[in-house]
Amino acid sequence: MKHSKLFALALLLVAACTAPEAPQSVTLTREQLMDKIRGGWAGQTIGVVYGAPTEFKFTGTLIPDSQPISWGEGYVKYWWDRKPGLFDDVYNDLTFAEAFEQLGLDATSEQLGMRFAYAPYHLAHANQAGRYNIRQGIMPPESGNWMNNPHADDLDFQIEADFVGLMSPGMIPQALDIATRVGHIMNSGDGFYGGAFVSGLYSAAFVESDPARIVDMALEGIPEESTFWQCVNDVRVFHKKYPNDWKQAWFEILKRWGSDTGCPKGVFLSFDIDAKLNSAYVAMGLLYGGGDFGRSIEIATRCGQDSDCNPATVGGVLGVVLGLDALPEFWKKPVMDIWDLDFEGTDVSLAKGSEYSFNQALKLIELNGGEVGEEEVTIPLKPVEVLPLEQNFVNTYPIYRDQKDDWMSDTYEFDFTGNGFVIWGNLVCLRGISADYAARVSKKHVGSEVFALAEENDDYVAQIEVWIDGELDQVSLLPMKGTSRKLEPAWKYCMEQGRHTVKMVWLNPKPDTYLLRINAIQYYGDSPVTDTYYHN
C-alpha cells in the first residue's frame, strides 16, 4: 500500500512537470487588434438596438418565444433618429474613452468623475446619483458609495464598462485597475463588480474564443465572498446542470436572486436593475448561446429586465471574439449606417471611439511589458489578483415599502421602526399645467396626468431640511435642472434599530410653482423580514 501511494504521488509529479504551461503572451497583427476593437463597439451597439423595444417591459418574467424581436436593414438608424437616449451605455462608454485619450492612461478618478459629471446628456439611477454627488463636491469613491448613493448596486457601471476591456486587450489586471478608477464614480459593491466583470469579459475575449472560458476568466478578479460572484457563479452551476435549458436556469436564478435591496424604484417590486442579476443574464447569454452571435443576444434579451444593455454586453464581447469583418452581414450592416455619426452629447462616433481604444491599447501593451511592432503586437498575459471585498447594504434589509403617492408643499412628516429609510420622489414644476390640475395637485389629489418635470433652463433649487428624531440631519438640495437633479429627496442608513421620526421642512417653498412628489418610502431594518415580523 505504501509503495502504491508513492507511485501515485510520482505520477502526479510527472504530470505536473509535463503539463503544458499557460501562455505568457499572445500575438496579434495590428489589423486583427483593430478589427476586434471595432467588432466590440459594433456588437455593443447592435445589442442595444436589438433589445430596445423590450427594455424593462418584461420584469420578473422572461420574454416568451411567441414575442417577436425585430431586426433588419435600417433598424439602427431608425432608433438613432427616434430615441437617441437609448444609446446611453454607448455614449457613456465613449465619454470615458475620449477622456482617457485626452487626459492620458493615468487619468485619476477625480478627473474622470468631473468629465462624467458635467457631460450634457441625460443620466439616471447610479449614474445620475454619482453625477449629483460630484456636483455637490462629493468625489469618488464616496460619490459611488452606498451611504451616499442609494443606487450603488445598480448596473450603471456594468453597462458602460465595455470601453475598459477594449483598451486592455488580454490584460485583465490592467482592466481591473482602470475599472477601479472609473467604477467608483457611480457605484460600489456589487454595482462596481458588475463593471469589473464586464471589463474582464471584453479583455478576455481578445485572447480566448470559448464563451465559458471567457466567463471564467472575467470572474477570477471578483471576490468569491461577494454576492455578485455567487450569483454569476450560479449561472455556471445551472448551465452544467441544465445544459440545454436556459429557461430552467433562468427560473433558478430568479428564485435565488430576484429581489432588489437598494434601488428605491425596484425594492419589493418586479423592476430589478441590480447589477448581479443582470450580469447573470449576460453570463446566461454567453454560456447558452455557445458563441452564436444571434442566439446569444437573443437569450440575453429574453431574460428580461434591462433587456437592451444585457445583450449589448453579450454582443460586444462576441464582437471582439469575431472581429468586425467576421460579424454576420445581417447583424453588421444596420450598425454601419451610424458608424461615423457622433452620439448624443458627445463629439465621438463609433469610428472615432475605435481609434481611441486602439491607441490606448497600444500604449497599455507597451507600458505592461508587451511589444508593439509595425505589423504585430505581443500582449503580455499576467495573473489576476482578486479585488478587495466590498458589499453594500450591510445589516440593512428592506422591511416595508410604504406607497404614498403624496405631495409636499411646505412640510412633511412620517415615522417608522427600523434602521433606515429612503424616499422615492421628485421635484415637480407646475408651469404649463392647467390651473384646474394644479389646484387638484395642491390638494393632494393624485391623478394619472403627466406633469412637467426637469427643465434645463430652470435654476430653481429646493432647500429642504431633514430632521430625524428632533435633530437636524441634513439640508437636502433639489435642483430643478434635469442634469443636476437629485433622484431621492432624502435617505439615511445604518441608524440605531428602533422607532424614528422624520420631518422635512421646505425652506424656500413656491407652492404655486413647485411641489415635491413623494411616490413611496422604503424602510429598512437590521434583520430580514420574517413571517412573524408584522405580528410583533
Secondary structure in CASP SS format (residue, H / E / C, confidence):
PFRMAT SS
TARGET T0000
AUTHOR 0000-0000-0000
METHOD secondary structure of the structure
MODEL  1
M C 1.00
K H 1.00
H H 1.00
S H 1.00
K H 1.00
L H 1.00
F H 1.00
A H 1.00
L H 1.00
A H 1.00
L H 1.00
L H 1.00
L H 1.00
V H 1.00
A H 1.00
A H 1.00
C H 1.00
T H 1.00
A C 1.00
P C 1.00
E C 1.00
A C 1.00
P C 1.00
Q C 1.00
S E 1.00
V E 1.00
T E 1.00
L E 1.00
T E 1.00
R H 1.00
E H 1.00
Q H 1.00
L H 1.00
M H 1.00
D H 1.00
K H 1.00
I H 1.00
R H 1.00
G H 1.00
G H 1.00
W H 1.00
A H 1.00
G H 1.00
Q H 1.00
T H 1.00
I H 1.00
G H 1.00
V H 1.00
V H 1.00
Y H 1.00
G C 1.00
A H 1.00
P H 1.00
T H 1.00
E C 1.00
F C 1.00
K C 1.00
F C 1.00
T C 1.00
G C 1.00
T C 1.00
L C 1.00
I C 1.00
P C 1.00
D C 1.00
S C 1.00
Q C 1.00
P C 1.00
I C 1.00
S C 1.00
W C 1.00
G C 1.00
E C 1.00
G C 1.00
Y H 1.00
V H 1.00
K H 1.00
Y H 1.00
W H 1.00
W H 1.00
D H 1.00
R H 1.00
K C 1.00
P H 1.00
G H 1.00
L H 1.00
F H 1.00
D H 1.00
D H 1.00
V H 1.00
Y H 1.00
N H 1.00
D H 1.00
L H 1.00
T H 1.00
F H 1.00
A H 1.00
E H 1.00
A H 1.00
F H 1.00
E H 1.00
Q H 1.00
L H 1.00
G C 1.00
L C 1.00
D C 1.00
A C 1.00
T C 1.00
S H 1.00
E H 1.00
Q H 1.00
L H 1.00
G H 1.00
M H 1.00
R H 1.00
F H 1.00
A H 1.00
Y C 1.00
A C 1.00
P C 1.00
Y C 1.00
H C 1.00
L C 1.00
A C 1.00
H H 1.00
A H 1.00
N H 1.00
Q H 1.00
A H 1.00
G H 1.00
R H 1.00
Y H 1.00
N H 1.00
I H 1.00
R H 1.00
Q C 1.00
G C 1.00
I C 1.00
M C 1.00
P C 1.00
P C 1.00
E H 1.00
S H 1.00
G H 1.00
N C 1.00
W C 1.00
M C 1.00
N C 1.00
N C 1.00
P C 1.00
H C 1.00
A C 1.00
D C 1.00
D E 1.00
L C 1.00
D H 1.00
F H 1.00
Q H 1.00
I H 1.00
E C 1.00
A C 1.00
D H 1.00
F H 1.00
V H 1.00
G H 1.00
L H 1.00
M C 1.00
S C 1.00
P C 1.00
G C 1.00
M C 1.00
I H 1.00
P H 1.00
Q H 1.00
A H 1.00
L H 1.00
D H 1.00
I H 1.00
A H 1.00
T H 1.00
R H 1.00
V H 1.00
G H 1.00
H C 1.00
I C 1.00
M C 1.00
N C 1.00
S C 1.00
G H 1.00
D H 1.00
G H 1.00
F H 1.00
Y H 1.00
G H 1.00
G H 1.00
A H 1.00
F H 1.00
V H 1.00
S H 1.00
G H 1.00
L H 1.00
Y H 1.00
S H 1.00
A H 1.00
A H 1.00
F C 1.00
V C 1.00
E C 1.00
S C 1.00
D C 1.00
P H 1.00
A H 1.00
R H 1.00
I H 1.00
V H 1.00
D H 1.00
M H 1.00
A H 1.00
L H 1.00
E C 1.00
G C 1.00
I C 1.00
P C 1.00
E C 1.00
E C 1.00
S C 1.00
T H 1.00
F H 1.00
W H 1.00
Q H 1.00
C H 1.00
V H 1.00
N H 1.00
D H 1.00
V H 1.00
R H 1.00
V H 1.00
F H 1.00
H H 1.00
K H 1.00
K H 1.00
Y C 1.00
P C 1.00
N C 1.00
D C 1.00
W H 1.00
K H 1.00
Q H 1.00
A H 1.00
W H 1.00
F H 1.00
E H 1.00
I H 1.00
L H 1.00
K H 1.00
R H 1.00
W H 1.00
G C 1.00
S C 1.00
D C 1.00
T C 1.00
G C 1.00
C C 1.00
P C 1.00
K C 1.00
G C 1.00
V C 1.00
F C 1.00
L C 1.00
S C 1.00
F C 1.00
D C 1.00
I C 1.00
D E 1.00
A H 1.00
K H 1.00
L H 1.00
N H 1.00
S H 1.00
A H 1.00
Y H 1.00
V H 1.00
A H 1.00
M H 1.00
G H 1.00
L H 1.00
L H 1.00
Y H 1.00
G H 1.00
G C 1.00
G C 1.00
D C 1.00
F H 1.00
G H 1.00
R H 1.00
S H 1.00
I H 1.00
E H 1.00
I H 1.00
A H 1.00
T H 1.00
R H 1.00
C C 1.00
G C 1.00
Q C 1.00
D C 1.00
S C 1.00
D C 1.00
C H 1.00
N H 1.00
P H 1.00
A H 1.00
T H 1.00
V H 1.00
G H 1.00
G H 1.00
V H 1.00
L H 1.00
G H 1.00
V H 1.00
V H 1.00
L H 1.00
G C 1.00
L C 1.00
D C 1.00
A C 1.00
L C 1.00
P C 1.00
E H 1.00
F H 1.00
W H 1.00
K H 1.00
K H 1.00
P H 1.00
V H 1.00
M H 1.00
D C 1.00
I C 1.00
W C 1.00
D C 1.00
L C 1.00
D C 1.00
F C 1.00
E C 1.00
G C 1.00
T C 1.00
D C 1.00
V C 1.00
S C 1.00
L H 1.00
A H 1.00
K H 1.00
G H 1.00
S H 1.00
E H 1.00
Y H 1.00
S H 1.00
F H 1.00
N H 1.00
Q H 1.00
A H 1.00
L H 1.00
K H 1.00
L H 1.00
I H 1.00
E H 1.00
L H 1.00
N C 1.00
G C 1.00
G C 1.00
E E 1.00
V E 1.00
G C 1.00
E C 1.00
E C 1.00
E E 1.00
V E 1.00
T E 1.00
I E 1.00
P E 1.00
L C 1.00
K C 1.00
P C 1.00
V C 1.00
E C 1.00
V C 1.00
L C 1.00
P C 1.00
L C 1.00
E C 1.00
Q C 1.00
N C 1.00
F C 1.00
V C 1.00
N C 1.00
T C 1.00
Y E 1.00
P E 1.00
I E 1.00
Y E 1.00
R E 1.00
D E 1.00
Q E 1.00
K E 1.00
D E 1.00
D E 1.00
W E 1.00
M E 1.00
S C 1.00
D C 1.00
T E 1.00
Y E 1.00
E E 1.00
F E 1.00
D E 1.00
F E 1.00
T E 1.00
G E 1.00
N C 1.00
G E 1.00
F E 1.00
V E 1.00
I E 1.00
W E 1.00
G E 1.00
N E 1.00
L E 1.00
V E 1.00
C E 1.00
L C 1.00
R C 1.00
G C 1.00
I C 1.00
S C 1.00
A H 1.00
D H 1.00
Y H 1.00
A H 1.00
A H 1.00
R H 1.00
V H 1.00
S H 1.00
K C 1.00
K C 1.00
H C 1.00
V C 1.00
G C 1.00
S C 1.00
E C 1.00
V C 1.00
F C 1.00
A E 1.00
L C 1.00
A C 1.00
E C 1.00
E C 1.00
N C 1.00
D C 1.00
D C 1.00
Y C 1.00
V E 1.00
A E 1.00
Q E 1.00
I E 1.00
E E 1.00
V E 1.00
W E 1.00
I E 1.00
D C 1.00
G C 1.00
E E 1.00
L E 1.00
D E 1.00
Q E 1.00
V E 1.00
S E 1.00
L E 1.00
L E 1.00
P E 1.00
M C 1.00
K C 1.00
G H 1.00
T H 1.00
S H 1.00
R C 1.00
K C 1.00
L C 1.00
E C 1.00
P C 1.00
A C 1.00
W E 1.00
K E 1.00
Y C 1.00
C C 1.00
M C 1.00
E C 1.00
Q C 1.00
G E 1.00
R E 1.00
H E 1.00
T E 1.00
V E 1.00
K E 1.00
M E 1.00
V E 1.00
W E 1.00
L C 1.00
N C 1.00
P C 1.00
K C 1.00
P C 1.00
D C 1.00
T C 1.00
Y E 1.00
L E 1.00
L E 1.00
R E 1.00
I E 1.00
N E 1.00
A E 1.00
I E 1.00
Q E 1.00
Y E 1.00
Y E 1.00
G E 1.00
D C 1.00
S C 1.00
P C 1.00
V C 1.00
T C 1.00
D C 1.00
T C 1.00
Y H 1.00
Y H 1.00
H H 1.00
N C 1.00
END
